[in-house]
Amino acid sequence: DGSNSHLESLGELNKEFDGNGHTIKNFSLNGPIFSRITSTIKNVTFENISVTSNGNALAILTAINEGTISNVRFINCKVVAEQNINEEELNIGIVASTNNKNILSVGLKSNTIK
């Protein structure tokens, strides 16, 4: 539980992350949790996460997925694009802004994109 903390992106995920059914919740970021995923992230829930950015690649989990996202849930998460973004160049999503590989078994509940 991040207790409404503001965190920075964790950079690239290049090793498997197995959340073992745990929930990561209650924090905000400027940009996605990971800049790029090249490995596997699985068995984890993200709840009450807020991501705001003025960049063109915006999502909760990753800007670029080149790995596997499996059995991941997003509950009450919010993605907000800042006012000065050129909408024609904007890639926005809850899971990934750009997906080049595998997104399997993802659950979405009460999420917002603005």
C-alpha positions as CSV (number, residue, x, y, z in Angstrom):
1,D,0.0,0.0,0.0
2,G,1.6,3.3,-1.2
3,S,-0.7,5.3,1.2
4,N,-1.3,7.9,-1.6
5,S,2.4,8.3,-2.2
6,H,3.8,9.9,-5.4
7,L,6.4,7.6,-7.0
8,E,8.8,7.7,-10.0
9,S,8.8,5.2,-12.9
10,L,10.8,2.1,-12.2
11,G,12.4,2.1,-15.7
12,E,12.7,-1.1,-17.7
13,L,11.4,-4.5,-16.4
14,N,13.8,-7.1,-17.9
15,K,13.3,-9.9,-15.3
16,E,10.2,-11.8,-14.5
17,F,7.9,-10.2,-11.9
18,D,5.4,-12.6,-10.3
19,G,3.1,-10.7,-7.9
20,N,1.9,-14.0,-6.4
21,G,-1.7,-12.6,-6.2
22,H,-0.8,-9.5,-4.2
23,T,-2.2,-6.0,-4.8
24,I,-0.2,-2.9,-5.3
25,K,-2.3,0.1,-4.5
26,N,-2.8,3.8,-3.6
27,F,-0.1,5.8,-5.4
28,S,0.4,8.2,-8.3
29,L,3.1,8.6,-10.9
30,N,4.2,11.0,-13.7
31,G,4.3,8.4,-16.5
32,P,3.8,4.6,-16.4
33,I,5.1,2.2,-13.7
34,F,7.7,0.8,-16.2
35,S,9.1,2.5,-19.2
36,R,9.4,-0.8,-21.1
37,I,8.6,-4.5,-20.3
38,T,10.8,-7.0,-22.0
39,S,10.2,-9.9,-19.7
40,T,7.0,-11.2,-17.9
41,I,4.8,-9.6,-15.3
42,K,2.0,-11.8,-13.9
43,N,-0.4,-12.5,-11.1
44,V,-0.7,-9.0,-9.7
45,T,-3.5,-6.4,-9.1
46,F,-3.0,-2.7,-9.4
47,E,-5.6,-0.7,-7.5
48,N,-6.2,3.1,-7.1
49,I,-3.2,4.0,-9.2
50,S,-3.2,7.4,-10.9
51,V,-0.8,8.3,-13.8
52,T,-0.5,11.8,-15.3
53,S,1.9,12.8,-18.0
54,N,2.6,15.4,-20.7
55,G,4.4,12.7,-22.8
56,N,2.9,11.0,-25.8
57,A,3.1,7.4,-24.4
58,L,0.8,7.1,-21.4
59,A,-0.5,4.0,-19.5
60,I,-0.6,2.6,-16.0
61,L,1.8,-0.3,-16.5
62,T,4.1,0.4,-19.3
63,A,4.8,2.7,-22.2
64,I,6.1,-0.2,-24.4
65,N,5.3,-3.9,-23.9
66,E,7.8,-6.2,-25.6
67,G,7.2,-9.0,-23.1
68,T,4.2,-10.9,-21.6
69,I,1.6,-9.4,-19.3
70,S,-0.5,-12.2,-17.9
71,N,-3.2,-12.4,-15.1
72,V,-2.9,-8.7,-14.3
73,R,-5.9,-6.7,-13.0
74,F,-6.5,-3.0,-12.9
75,I,-9.1,-1.7,-10.4
76,N,-10.1,2.0,-10.1
77,C,-7.0,3.2,-11.9
78,K,-6.8,6.6,-13.8
79,V,-4.7,7.8,-16.7
80,V,-4.8,11.6,-17.3
81,A,-3.1,13.3,-20.3
82,E,-1.9,16.8,-19.6
83,Q,-3.5,19.6,-21.6
84,N,-0.5,20.4,-23.8
85,I,-0.3,17.0,-25.6
86,N,-0.8,16.8,-29.3
87,E,-3.7,14.4,-29.5
88,E,-2.7,13.1,-33.0
89,E,0.5,11.7,-31.6
90,L,-0.9,10.3,-28.3
91,N,-0.8,6.6,-27.5
92,I,-2.8,6.0,-24.4
93,G,-4.2,3.0,-22.5
94,I,-4.6,1.3,-19.2
95,V,-2.2,-1.6,-19.7
96,A,0.3,-0.3,-22.3
97,S,0.5,2.6,-24.6
98,T,2.2,0.5,-27.3
99,N,2.0,-3.3,-27.4
100,N,4.4,-5.3,-29.5
101,K,4.1,-8.7,-27.8
102,N,1.6,-10.6,-25.5
103,I,-1.2,-9.2,-23.2
104,L,-3.1,-12.2,-21.8
105,S,-5.9,-12.5,-19.3
106,V,-6.1,-8.8,-18.1
107,G,-9.0,-7.7,-15.9
108,L,-10.3,-4.1,-16.0
109,K,-12.8,-2.6,-13.5
110,S,-13.8,1.0,-13.0
111,N,-10.8,2.6,-14.7
112,T,-10.7,6.1,-16.3
113,I,-8.8,7.6,-19.2
114,K,-9.0,11.4,-19.6
